[in-house]
Each structure stands twice: as structure tokens, then as C-alpha cells.
Amino acid sequence: MGIDPAKRTLPEPEGELQFVPLHVDLDSETAAALQRRADLKLARLFVRAANEDERIIAADYYPAVGGNIHGEYVPVTGIHRQGSTSKTQDFIGSEIVERATYTWRVVDNGKVGGAVLKARAAREMNELTCRKLEANISRELPRIANDLKAIAARETSLSAASDSAEESARTVRENVASGLISPLEYRFSQNAFLTTRSGLLDAIYQHNAAIAEWDRATGRYFQFSDDTMTSR
């Protein structure tokens, strides 16, 4: 079954486009984004987990050796010889008996070494991803901040031009009603006003889109469930 285009209802936009100036502190926002971004937090968790995996696997590289020592000690005793009239001829001595046992485990160093190299490669890949994310934040935020400034300047210029074009169109309309000029002049003035107004609305839209992009880049959209959202 097809969809009847006549019965389709498209979503209607809600509210009006408004221009709200946004002044940002680039240094503090960059530092906060490096701590707040959920994707960067996740990348750091992957790096930490990879470090632990490598450490645990590397621990199997060394053979386990266990041992114990058992000893017996007989204290000093005096043994008197029969017929001896002097203590110097008696036997005085002690005895210590020592026994030692040990066990060892032979490991396949090639197998363990290969697993360590694999875990190390995973860790290095995660570290590279983490560094790329950090570098992207440091590049992306200045770009968006510059876009915000440029769009704000464009909006200010177009707002003044739109007011001037609207006033000019109003004057032309009055002159047309008085018969001083032809309706063609009024059409030209209306076209100029609509062109300027369209540019102004586009600048306002671009500014709101840049603000949304700024919020995304600074980590205000995506957060872990235990994080607290901070306002701009």
C-alpha cells in the first residue's frame, strides 16, 4: 500500500527563531570539555581496562616458584663419659637438621608473550583514540567559537539592513498609494526586503545550530547517568 501524499501531515515547527548572543570562555570551556565529554571518559576507561589486561597477562610470563624449609634443632646437651674425672672430657654439642623442598612451573613464554603483545596493541590503539579525541576537542571548540562570532556579526549587520529595507518598503508603499511612483518600484522594494529578511533568518538559524554544536562539543548533550549537567 502506498502513502497518500494528500493525507500526510508534516511536523510543524514550534516557537520562533530567536537570536540569543552567546559569549564563551574558550580556555575554561576547553578544560571542562576534556573532563566532561562522555566519549572521552569512555575512551579513558578503555585505556585503563587495556592496561589492566596487559598487566594481568604479563604476570603469567614469570614461572611460579614455591618452596618451604623445615628444620629441627636439638639444644645443647651434656654427655658424661664413664670413668671420666674431668668435665673437659665430657661431650657438649647440639644438632640442627635442615630439609628444603621446592616446586616450579614451566610456562610457554612464546604463548604468553604473544598474548602480551596483542594486549599491548589494543592498549596502544585505545590510547591513540583517546589522544585523537582530546586533540579534536582542542581544535573543534575554537572553530565553533569563531563561527559564533562571525554569525553574530552577520546577524547584527542583516538586522540593521532588514529594518532599513522594511522602512523603505513602507515608504514606497505609501508613495504608490499616493500615485507618486509606479507599483513596480514597490515590487522591487519588497523583493529587497524579503531577500534581506531571508538572510537574517538564515543567520539566526545558523547561530542556533552553532550553539547546539557548541553544546555537543563541550559534552552537555551526552552524559553518564551519574553525571550532573552544568549550565552554560
Buried (B, 14 or more C-beta within 10 A) or exposed (E): EEEEEEEEEEEEEEEEEEBEEBEBEEEEBBEBBBEBBEBBBBBBEBBEEBBEBBEEBBEBBEEEEEEEEEEEEEEEEEEEEEEEEEEEEEEEEEEEEEEEEEEEEEEEEEEBBEBBEEBBEBBEEBBEBBEEBBEBBEEBBEEBBEBBBBBBEBBBBBBEBBBEBBEBBEEBBEBBEEEEBEEEBBEBBBEBBEEBBEBBBBBBEBBBEBBEBBBBBBBBEEBEEEEEEEEE
